[in-house]
Amino acid sequence: MNAMQKNDIKQHSAIKNGAIKGDVSSSEVTMKGAVRSDALPVEPFDAVDASIGRRVVIAEAQLIYDAIFLNEMRIEFLIEDTPLVSIVIVSLNARYILALTLWRLAAQQRLAGVSFEVIIVDNASAAETHALLDYIDGSTIIRQSTNVGFGPACNEGAAQARGRFILFLNPDVDLMPGAMRAMAQTFTDQDHVGIVGARLVFPGGILQEAGANFQADAQVTHPYLRGVPDPFTPEASFTREVGYVSGAVLMIEGALFKALGGFDNAYAPAYFEDTDLCVRCHQAGRRVIYQARATAIHFENATSVKRADVEVLLDRNRALFLDRHRNWLFEQGPRPIGFAIRDHEPWGLRVLFVDDTVPHLDMGAGYPRANHIVNTMAQLGYRVTLYPVYRADAEQAQRYRDIDQRVEILASEEREGIAKIIGERSDYFDVLWVSRPHNIGLVIQIFRDSGLSLRDFVKSRIIFDSEALFASRAFVTDMVLGGSGIAADLARHAISEIQHYAVADQVVCVSDAEARLLASYSHVNATVLGHAMALPEVAAPPFSERSGFLFIGALSQDGQPNVDSLDWFFDAVWPRLRLLMPDATLHIVGTIGPAIRARYTRPGVSVMGRVTEAEPFFDAARVCIAPTRFAAGIPHKVHEAVRHGIPCFVTPILAEQIGWEEGVGYVSCDWLEPDAFAEGLVRLHETASLWNSVQAAGLMRISSECAPEAYRERLRRICEASTFS
């Protein structure tokens, strides 16, 4: 049972401040069903009961309201000539909370990330609220003579909007930095978006909702994860299409809002008008998106109201909503069951992707390739859940630094995490993609222990990604370090490594060389999926504007191929190179361990570590070195360097893995000949004609072999083979 099913979910308990006054008791926020958190593994998030958090907010709001009048301070908004966003706030007798919301909105205007205007519609509040409005500068204020209700008041405010987008914001909401920009960017980052909502958190940290969906039950509307005492839970941290979002923080394109006729006044004074608008948005062919990057603290109005009056309105408007939309909601498409009730779109392909860790571009060891696969799946519209078996970045910002926000990234719990997925998400995933042989073996063993087969769990496709045939790497390592290797040992280790591959519908390899090697030890259905990359839009700097050497790759611990290669390079080649080129420089970019950094630091060498942007280093260097002595797979760093217009100098093992002819993007030399290696580096660095020839051939090959369009089609065929058969 998932977190949504475990929680006592209460729909529409949020009080619409623009329509009626109200207080939501703490009994409406349960502490059941706490889910695991990946955000702060050392210091788990310690949520405060929502009623306590709300009382703290009220006290602060009263102090702010009092300080405004005591000190004759004014809340001033910057006046924008062409605001991107028009914020519409409807209020009714919420002077304390309104003062807090407006004060923070004005104080953090520079942190919004986009230009905005503020439109306040007051629904005939008492004199105290009117007095506060007299202290507001730079906003449009509409004073109603009567309480027309939440939806009608929003419509009046929207009629005054100048921005492309309208953000309906309750007067009891504190937007976190960048939330507004994240919501606005969603309309350009994704297709056919009509409405965007935010992650709503109660004061104190308990989740109010992370999007919401519909179920054919008495309640009908179900906020997702309501009551979970961890706002950082992975299930709330990814962006996706949902059935509806709360009107407390709802952004819509102004043209669409007008085309839909705004909020339906039939729901006045309050409740279900936001849900109805979202459904009409879907019916118009536009999508409703929950944006996980947009977080807001929703205080939920703390003034008084009779709960019985609220229930009467909820029951009346729920019946109206169902009368209008029941057929569209529940009589088309497959009926979601189990974990699938969290999804709005029943047709999307759901993929469980298993790897050692969250695959980032700066990690090496095949992770950049996995990064491309996961992100391309998201671009194809697949619902991707990434399970990093052994490690995930502690903070969400790092976890998603180069992973599509639409990918759900679970916490790392090793075997236990896989067992939880089996128990909680049965009959949910269409495709299981497992990367690396040891993870393939682990997954199969855990399923056996649970008494299930992979076929019992996956609806459609089982895909094993060999990433690289590690037995071949071990064989080459023995040859390099030990001086000999036995072919029978290679065969034995290779057969052991791929023993489970026959279970899969498809085995994916990284190169033709790997596919040939795999075919010699098995008869599985194998296909090649390498790297996807487009040439930069701006032409690479020419030979004359570059100088120096570049090494790029992870150097986190001894024993890794990258570390071995640079250890050899500094011992055998660098002294010779400096004799031939006394001014030679080398930049080392990538994650690096402290001890390794210390021994690589020397004259002419700049150890940069991991950088947020590698392009400046690609654009400045003239030659990229890859002195690898043993490895498996296909070298992403070579592809990436060639893509940026840097010829590479590599060893024969990498040349074979790349599969290109000599002079196409690279020049090679055997590491057993350090003098020739140093001389070859100088020749490539100093000879413009050679450099230009190698660069041009490499760019042409990248364009033909790594085109993103062809890559996406190849990946689609792997995941949807039955569709194309």
C-alpha positions in Angstrom: 0.0 0.0 0.0 1.4 3.4 -1.0 1.5 6.6 1.0 -1.6 7.9 -0.5 -3.6 4.9 0.5 -2.2 4.9 4.0 -3.2 8.4 4.8 -6.6 9.7 5.9 -7.1 12.1 3.0 -9.4 15.0 3.4 -10.5 16.8 0.3 -10.9 20.5 0.0 -10.4 21.2 3.7 -8.5 24.3 2.7 -10.7 27.3 3.4 -11.1 29.7 0.5 -10.2 33.0 2.2 -11.8 34.9 -0.6 -15.2 33.4 0.0 -15.6 32.5 3.7 -13.6 32.5 6.9 -12.4 29.3 8.4 -10.1 27.3 10.6 -9.0 23.8 9.8 -8.4 21.7 12.8 -5.3 19.6 13.3 -7.4 16.5 13.2 -7.5 16.9 9.4 -3.8 16.3 9.1 -2.8 12.8 10.0 0.6 11.5 10.9 0.0 8.1 9.4 1.9 6.5 6.6 5.2 8.2 7.0 7.4 7.5 4.0 11.1 7.3 3.7 13.1 10.4 3.0 16.2 10.7 0.9 16.6 14.4 1.4 18.3 14.5 4.8 19.6 11.0 5.6 21.7 12.1 8.6 19.1 14.5 10.1 15.6 13.3 9.1 13.0 16.0 8.6 11.2 16.7 11.8 7.7 17.9 11.0 5.7 19.9 13.4 2.0 19.3 13.9 0.1 21.6 11.5 -2.1 23.2 14.1 1.1 24.2 16.1 2.7 25.5 12.9 -0.4 27.4 12.1 -0.5 29.1 15.5 3.1 30.2 15.1 2.2 31.7 11.7 -0.8 33.6 13.1 1.4 35.0 15.9 4.0 36.2 13.4 1.3 37.6 11.1 -0.2 39.6 13.9 3.3 41.0 14.7 3.8 42.0 11.1 0.4 43.6 10.9 1.1 45.5 14.1 4.6 46.6 13.0 3.2 48.1 9.7 1.0 50.5 11.5 3.3 51.1 14.5 6.2 52.1 12.3 4.2 53.6 9.4 5.7 51.2 7.0 4.3 50.5 3.5 4.3 47.3 1.5 5.5 48.3 -1.9 5.6 46.3 -5.1 7.9 47.1 -8.0 5.8 48.4 -11.0 6.5 46.3 -14.1 5.7 47.6 -17.5 5.3 44.2 -19.0 4.8 41.6 -16.2 5.0 38.0 -17.2 2.7 36.9 -14.4 -0.4 38.6 -12.9 -1.0 37.4 -9.4 -4.6 37.6 -8.3 -5.3 37.4 -4.6 -8.8 37.4 -3.2 -9.3 38.2 0.4 -12.1 38.4 3.0 -11.3 39.6 6.5 -7.9 37.9 6.6 -5.9 41.0 7.5 -3.2 39.3 9.6 -2.4 36.5 7.2 -2.9 38.8 4.2 -0.3 41.2 5.7 2.2 38.4 6.1 1.6 37.1 2.5 1.9 40.5 0.9 4.9 41.5 3.0 6.8 38.4 2.0 5.8 38.6 -1.6 7.0 42.2 -1.8 10.2 41.5 0.2 11.1 38.6 -2.1 10.0 40.1 -5.4 13.6 39.7 -6.7 13.6 36.0 -5.7 10.5 35.3 -7.8 12.6 34.8 -10.9 10.1 36.5 -13.1 8.4 39.9 -13.4 4.9 40.1 -11.9 2.1 42.4 -10.9 -0.3 42.0 -8.0 -4.0 42.4 -8.2 -5.9 42.2 -4.9 -9.7 41.7 -4.9 -11.3 42.4 -1.5 -14.6 40.7 -1.0 -16.2 43.4 1.2 -13.9 43.0 4.2 -14.2 44.8 7.5 -12.5 48.1 8.2 -9.3 46.6 9.6 -8.5 44.9 6.3 -9.4 48.0 4.4 -6.9 49.9 6.5 -4.2 47.4 5.5 -5.0 47.8 1.8 -4.4 51.5 2.2 -0.8 50.7 3.1 -0.1 48.8 -0.2 1.7 50.5 -3.1 2.3 49.3 -6.6 -0.6 46.9 -6.9 -4.1 47.0 -8.3 -6.8 46.9 -5.6 -10.4 46.0 -6.4 -12.8 46.7 -3.5 -16.1 44.8 -3.7 -19.2 46.1 -2.1 -20.4 42.6 -1.4 -18.9 39.1 -1.0 -19.4 37.7 -4.4 -17.5 34.5 -3.6 -14.1 33.1 -4.5 -14.5 32.2 -8.2 -16.4 35.4 -9.3 -13.8 37.6 -7.4 -11.0 35.7 -9.2 -12.7 36.4 -12.5 -12.9 40.1 -11.8 -9.2 40.2 -10.8 -8.2 38.2 -14.0 -10.0 40.7 -16.1 -7.5 43.3 -15.0 -4.4 41.1 -15.7 -1.7 42.2 -18.1 0.6 39.2 -17.8 0.8 36.2 -20.1 0.1 34.0 -17.1 -2.3 34.4 -14.2 -1.4 33.0 -10.8 -4.3 32.6 -8.5 -2.8 32.8 -5.0 -4.7 32.5 -1.7 -3.9 35.2 0.8 -2.4 32.6 3.2 0.4 31.4 1.0 4.2 31.9 1.2 5.9 31.1 -2.1 9.4 29.7 -1.8 12.2 31.3 -3.9 11.9 30.6 -7.6 8.5 28.9 -7.3 6.8 31.4 -9.7 9.6 31.0 -12.3 9.5 27.2 -12.1 5.7 27.3 -12.7 6.0 29.7 -15.7 8.9 27.7 -17.2 6.7 24.6 -17.2 4.6 26.1 -20.0 7.7 26.2 -22.3 9.5 23.1 -21.0 6.6 20.8 -21.6 4.0 20.4 -24.4 0.3 21.4 -24.2 0.4 22.7 -20.7 -2.6 24.7 -19.6 -2.5 24.8 -15.8 0.4 24.4 -13.3 0.2 23.8 -9.5 2.7 23.7 -6.7 3.8 21.5 -3.9 1.8 22.7 -0.9 3.2 22.3 2.6 1.5 23.1 5.9 3.5 25.3 8.3 5.6 22.9 10.2 6.5 20.8 7.2 3.6 18.3 6.8 2.5 17.9 3.2 -0.9 19.2 2.1 -0.7 17.9 -1.4 1.6 17.1 -4.3 -1.0 17.3 -7.0 -4.3 15.5 -6.9 -6.4 13.0 -8.8 -9.9 11.5 -8.9 -11.4 8.3 -7.7 -14.9 6.9 -8.2 -15.8 6.9 -4.5 -17.8 9.1 -2.1 -15.0 11.6 -1.8 -14.2 11.8 -5.6 -11.2 14.2 -5.2 -7.9 13.0 -3.6 -4.9 15.2 -2.8 -1.8 13.1 -3.2 0.3 12.5 -0.1 -1.8 14.7 2.2 -0.6 14.3 5.8 2.8 12.8 5.0 5.2 14.4 7.5 8.1 14.8 5.1 7.9 17.4 2.3 11.1 16.0 0.7 9.7 12.5 0.2 10.7 11.3 -3.3 7.1 10.8 -4.3 6.5 14.5 -3.9 9.7 15.6 -5.6 9.1 14.9 -9.3 6.9 16.8 -11.8 4.0 15.0 -13.5 0.6 15.4 -15.1 -2.2 15.2 -12.5 -6.0 15.4 -12.5 -6.2 18.8 -10.8 -4.2 21.2 -8.6 -5.4 23.3 -5.7 -6.6 26.8 -6.4 -4.5 28.0 -3.5 -1.6 28.2 -6.0 -2.8 27.8 -9.6 -1.1 29.3 -12.6 -2.9 29.3 -16.0 -2.2 30.9 -19.3 -4.4 34.0 -19.5 -5.6 33.3 -23.0 -6.8 29.8 -22.0 -8.5 31.2 -18.8 -10.4 33.5 -21.0 -11.3 30.8 -23.6 -12.6 28.6 -20.8 -14.8 31.4 -19.5 -12.9 31.6 -16.2 -14.1 30.0 -12.9 -17.7 28.8 -13.1 -19.8 31.1 -10.9 -22.2 28.2 -10.2 -19.8 27.0 -7.5 -19.9 30.3 -5.6 -19.2 31.1 -2.9 -16.5 28.4 -2.8 -15.2 24.9 -3.4 -14.7 22.8 -6.5 -14.3 25.8 -8.8 -10.6 25.1 -9.1 -11.2 21.4 -9.7 -13.8 22.1 -12.3 -11.4 24.5 -14.1 -8.7 21.8 -14.3 -11.2 19.3 -15.7 -12.3 21.8 -18.4 -8.6 22.4 -19.1 -8.1 18.7 -19.8 -11.2 18.6 -21.9 -9.8 21.4 -24.0 -6.8 19.3 -24.8 -4.4 21.0 -22.4 -2.5 19.3 -19.5 -2.5 20.0 -15.8 0.9 19.7 -14.3 2.2 19.4 -10.7 5.5 21.2 -10.6 7.7 19.8 -7.8 10.2 22.7 -8.1 7.5 25.1 -7.0 7.0 24.9 -3.3 4.6 27.0 -1.2 3.7 27.1 2.5 -0.1 27.1 2.7 -1.2 28.3 6.1 -4.8 27.5 5.6 -6.9 30.3 7.0 -6.9 30.4 10.8 -9.9 32.5 11.4 -13.2 31.0 12.5 -16.0 29.3 10.6 -18.6 26.7 11.2 -17.4 23.4 9.9 -21.0 22.4 9.2 -21.4 25.3 6.7 -18.2 24.1 4.9 -19.5 20.6 4.6 -22.8 21.8 3.2 -21.0 23.7 0.5 -18.6 20.8 -0.2 -21.5 18.3 -0.6 -23.5 20.7 -2.8 -20.6 21.5 -5.1 -19.3 17.9 -5.3 -22.7 16.9 -6.6 -22.7 19.7 -9.1 -19.1 18.7 -10.2 -20.1 15.0 -10.6 -23.2 15.9 -12.5 -21.2 17.8 -15.1 -18.1 15.6 -15.4 -18.9 12.0 -14.2 -18.7 10.5 -17.7 -15.4 12.2 -18.5 -13.9 11.3 -15.2 -14.8 7.6 -14.8 -16.2 6.2 -18.1 -13.2 6.3 -20.4 -9.9 4.6 -20.4 -8.8 1.8 -18.1 -9.9 2.0 -14.5 -6.7 2.7 -12.4 -6.1 0.2 -9.6 -3.5 -0.2 -6.9 -0.6 2.2 -7.2 -1.8 3.5 -10.5 -4.5 5.6 -8.9 -1.9 8.3 -8.4 -1.6 8.8 -12.2 -3.9 10.9 -14.2 -2.9 9.6 -17.6 -3.6 5.8 -17.8 -1.9 5.3 -21.1 1.7 6.4 -20.4 4.4 3.7 -20.4 5.7 3.2 -16.9 9.3 2.3 -16.5 11.3 1.1 -13.5 15.0 1.9 -14.1 17.5 0.3 -11.7 21.1 1.4 -11.5 23.8 1.7 -8.8 23.2 5.4 -8.2 21.6 8.5 -9.7 23.5 8.6 -13.0 25.1 12.0 -13.5 27.0 13.3 -16.5 30.1 14.1 -14.4 30.5 10.6 -12.9 32.0 8.5 -15.7 31.8 4.7 -15.4 28.9 4.5 -17.8 26.7 6.8 -15.8 26.6 9.6 -18.5 25.1 7.0 -20.9 22.5 6.0 -18.3 21.7 9.7 -17.8 20.9 10.0 -21.5 18.7 6.9 -21.4 16.7 8.1 -18.4 16.3 11.6 -19.7 15.3 10.4 -23.2 12.7 8.2 -21.7 11.2 11.2 -19.9 11.3 13.2 -23.2 9.4 10.3 -24.8 6.6 10.8 -22.3 7.4 7.6 -20.3 6.6 7.7 -16.5 10.1 6.8 -15.2 10.8 5.7 -11.7 14.6 5.6 -11.0 15.7 3.3 -8.2 19.4 4.0 -7.2 20.3 0.8 -5.4 23.3 2.0 -3.4 23.4 5.8 -3.3 21.4 8.9 -4.1 22.4 12.6 -3.7 21.2 13.8 -0.3 19.5 17.0 -1.6 16.9 17.3 -4.3 18.7 20.0 -6.1 21.8 17.8 -6.5 19.7 14.8 -7.3 18.0 16.5 -10.2 21.0 18.7 -11.4 21.0 16.9 -14.7 18.0 14.5 -14.4 14.7 15.4 -16.0 12.4 16.7 -13.3 9.6 14.3 -14.5 11.7 11.3 -13.3 10.7 10.0 -9.9 13.9 9.2 -8.0 13.4 6.9 -5.0 15.6 6.7 -1.9 18.5 4.3 -1.9 17.8 1.3 0.3 19.7 -1.5 -1.4 17.8 -4.9 -1.2 15.1 -3.5 1.0 14.2 -0.9 -1.5 13.6 -3.4 -4.2 11.5 -5.5 -1.9 9.4 -2.4 -1.1 8.9 -1.7 -4.8 7.7 -5.3 -5.3 5.3 -5.0 -2.4 3.9 -1.6 -3.0 3.9 -1.3 -6.8 2.8 -4.6 -8.2 1.0 -4.5 -11.5 2.2 -1.0 -12.1 5.3 -1.0 -14.3 5.2 -1.8 -18.0 8.9 -2.0 -18.5 11.8 -3.1 -16.1 15.2 -1.8 -17.1 18.1 -3.0 -15.0 21.6 -1.7 -15.7 24.8 -3.5 -14.9 25.3 -7.3 -14.4 25.5 -7.2 -10.6 22.2 -5.4 -10.3 20.6 -7.8 -12.7 21.6 -10.7 -10.5 20.5 -8.8 -7.4 17.0 -8.1 -8.8 16.5 -11.7 -9.9 17.6 -13.0 -6.5 15.2 -10.7 -4.7 12.3 -11.7 -6.9 13.1 -15.4 -6.3 13.2 -14.7 -2.5 9.8 -13.1 -2.7 8.4 -16.1 -4.6 7.7 -14.1 -7.8 9.2 -14.0 -11.2 9.9 -10.8 -13.1 7.0 -11.8 -15.4 4.6 -11.6 -12.5 5.7 -8.0 -11.9 6.2 -6.4 -15.3 3.4 -6.0 -17.7 5.4 -5.8 -21.0 9.1 -5.7 -21.3 12.2 -6.9 -19.3 15.4 -5.1 -20.5 18.8 -5.9 -19.2 21.5 -3.3 -20.0 24.9 -4.9 -19.8 26.4 -1.3 -19.8 29.7 -3.1 -20.4 31.0 -6.7 -20.4 33.0 -6.4 -17.1 34.6 -9.8 -17.6 36.5 -8.3 -20.6 37.7 -5.4 -18.4 38.9 -7.8 -15.8 40.7 -9.8 -18.4 42.4 -6.7 -19.8 43.3 -5.6 -16.3 45.0 -8.9 -15.6 46.9 -8.5 -18.9 48.0 -5.0 -18.0 48.9 -5.5 -14.4 49.8 -9.1 -14.3 51.3 -9.5 -17.7 49.2 -12.5 -18.8 45.6 -13.6 -19.2 43.9 -16.9 -20.0 41.1 -17.1 -22.6 39.4 -19.9 -20.6 39.2 -17.5 -17.6 37.6 -14.8 -19.8 35.0 -17.3 -21.1 34.2 -18.6 -17.7 33.7 -15.1 -16.2 31.8 -13.9 -19.2 29.3 -16.8 -19.0 28.9 -16.3 -15.3 28.2 -12.6 -15.8 25.5 -13.1 -18.5 23.9 -16.2 -17.0 20.6 -14.3 -16.3 20.4 -12.5 -19.6 18.1 -15.1 -21.2 15.3 -13.9 -18.8 15.2 -10.6 -20.6 13.2 -9.7 -23.7 16.1 -7.5 -24.8 19.7 -7.1 -23.8 21.3 -3.8 -24.5 25.0 -3.3 -25.3 27.0 -0.1 -25.6 28.9 -0.8 -28.8 29.2 -3.2 -31.7 32.4 -4.6 -30.2 30.5 -5.4 -27.0 27.7 -7.0 -29.0 30.1 -9.2 -30.9 31.7 -10.3 -27.6 28.3 -11.0 -26.0 27.2 -13.0 -29.0 30.2 -15.3 -28.7 29.1 -16.4 -25.2 25.3 -16.3 -25.5 22.3 -16.3 -27.9 20.3 -13.5 -26.3 18.4 -10.9 -28.2 21.0 -8.1 -28.1 20.9 -4.6 -29.6 23.3 -1.6 -29.4 22.4 1.7 -27.7 25.3 4.0 -27.4 25.3 7.8 -26.7 23.0 10.6 -28.0 24.4 14.0 -28.6 23.9 16.9 -30.9 26.6 19.2 -32.2 26.7 22.5 -30.3 24.7 25.3 -31.9 27.7 27.6 -31.8 30.7 26.4 -33.9 33.7 25.2 -31.9 36.6 27.6 -31.5 39.3 27.0 -34.1 42.8 25.7 -33.6 44.4 29.1 -33.2 42.1 30.0 -30.3 42.9 26.9 -28.2 45.9 25.6 -26.3 46.7 23.0 -23.7 45.5 19.5 -22.9 42.3 18.4 -21.1 41.4 15.2 -19.1 37.8 14.8 -18.2 36.4 11.9 -16.0 35.7 10.8 -12.5 38.8 10.1 -10.3 37.2 9.3 -7.0 39.2 6.3 -5.9 42.3 4.3 -6.6 41.9 1.3 -8.9 39.5 2.9 -11.3 40.5 2.9 -14.9 40.6 6.7 -15.0 42.9 6.8 -12.0 45.1 4.1 -13.4 45.4 5.9 -16.7 46.5 9.2 -15.1 48.9 7.5 -12.7 50.6 5.9 -15.7 50.4 9.2 -17.7 52.1 11.3 -15.0 54.7 8.6 -14.3 55.6 7.8 -17.9 54.5 10.5 -20.3 54.1 13.9 -18.5 57.9 14.3 -17.8 58.7 13.5 -21.5 55.9 15.8 -22.7 57.2 18.7 -20.5 60.7 18.2 -22.0 59.3 18.5 -25.5 56.8 21.3 -24.5 58.0 23.1 -21.4 54.9 25.3 -21.4 52.5 22.4 -21.7 49.4 22.7 -19.5 46.8 20.1 -18.5 43.4 20.7 -16.9 41.8 17.8 -15.0 38.0 18.1 -14.7 35.8 15.6 -12.8 35.0 14.4 -9.3 38.3 13.6 -7.6 39.4 12.2 -4.2 41.6 14.4 -1.9 44.6 12.1 -2.0 44.4 11.7 -5.7 44.1 15.5 -6.1 47.3 16.0 -4.0 49.4 13.7 -6.1 48.3 15.1 -9.4 48.9 18.7 -8.4 52.2 19.8 -10.0 53.5 22.6 -12.3 51.5 23.0 -15.4 48.5 20.9 -14.0 45.3 22.5 -12.9 43.0 20.1 -11.0 39.6 21.6 -11.2 37.5 18.8 -9.7 33.8 18.6 -10.5 32.5 21.7 -12.3 28.9 22.9 -13.0 29.7 23.8 -16.6 32.4 21.9 -18.6 31.9 23.8 -21.8 34.5 26.5 -21.1 37.1 23.8 -20.6 36.0 22.0 -23.8 36.2 25.3 -25.7 39.7 26.3 -24.4 41.7 23.0 -24.7 43.3 21.9 -28.0 43.7 18.1 -27.2 41.7 15.8 -24.9 43.8 12.9 -23.6 42.4 9.5 -22.7 45.3 7.3 -21.8 43.1 4.4 -20.7 44.9 1.0 -20.1 41.9 -1.1 -19.2 38.2 -0.4 -19.6 34.9 -1.8 -20.8 32.0 -0.2 -22.6 32.2 2.9 -24.8 34.0 6.0 -23.7 31.5 8.8 -23.3 34.2 11.3 -22.6 35.7 10.7 -26.0 32.3 11.2 -27.7 31.7 14.4 -25.6 35.1 15.8 -26.4 34.8 15.1 -30.2 31.3 16.7 -30.1 32.9 19.9 -28.7 35.5 19.9 -31.5 38.5 18.7 -29.5 40.5 15.9 -31.1 41.4 13.1 -28.7 44.6 11.2 -28.1 43.7 7.7 -27.0 45.0 4.2 -26.4 44.2 1.3 -28.7 41.7 -0.1 -26.3 39.5 3.0 -26.5 40.0 3.2 -30.3 38.6 -0.3 -30.6 35.6 0.6 -28.3 34.8 3.7 -30.3 34.9 1.7 -33.5 36.0 4.6 -35.7 38.9 4.6 -38.1 42.2 6.2 -37.0 42.0 10.0 -37.7 38.3 10.2 -37.2 38.0 12.3 -34.0 41.1 10.8 -32.5 44.7 9.7 -32.9 45.9 6.7 -31.0 49.2 5.4 -29.6 50.0 2.3 -27.5 50.6 3.1 -23.8 53.5 0.6 -24.0 55.4 3.3 -25.9 55.6 6.4 -23.7 58.1 8.2 -25.9 55.9 7.8 -28.9 52.9 8.7 -26.8 54.5 12.1 -25.8 55.7 12.8 -29.3 52.2 12.0 -30.7 50.6 14.4 -28.2 53.0 17.2 -29.3 52.4 16.5 -33.0 48.6 16.6 -32.6 48.8 19.7 -30.4 51.1 21.6 -32.7 50.2 20.6 -36.3 47.2 22.6 -37.5 46.5 20.5 -40.6 46.4 17.3 -38.7 44.3 18.8 -35.9 41.8 20.3 -38.4 41.5 17.0 -40.3 40.9 14.9 -37.1 38.4 17.5 -35.8 36.3 17.7 -39.0 36.1 13.9 -39.4 35.1 13.5 -35.8 32.3 16.1 -36.0 31.0 14.4 -39.1 30.9 11.0 -37.4 29.2 12.4 -34.3 26.5 14.0 -36.5 25.8 10.7 -38.3 26.0 8.2 -35.5 24.9 10.0 -32.4 21.9 12.1 -33.7 19.4 12.5 -30.9 16.4 11.8 -33.2 17.8 8.4 -34.3 18.8 7.6 -30.7 15.2 8.3 -29.4 13.7 6.1 -32.1 16.1 3.3 -31.2 15.3 3.6 -27.5 11.5 3.7 -28.3 11.8 0.5 -30.3 13.7 -1.2 -27.4 11.0 -0.3 -24.9 8.0 -0.7 -27.2 9.1 -3.6 -29.4 5.6 -5.2 -29.5 4.3 -1.9 -30.9 6.7 -2.0 -33.9 6.5 -5.8 -34.5 
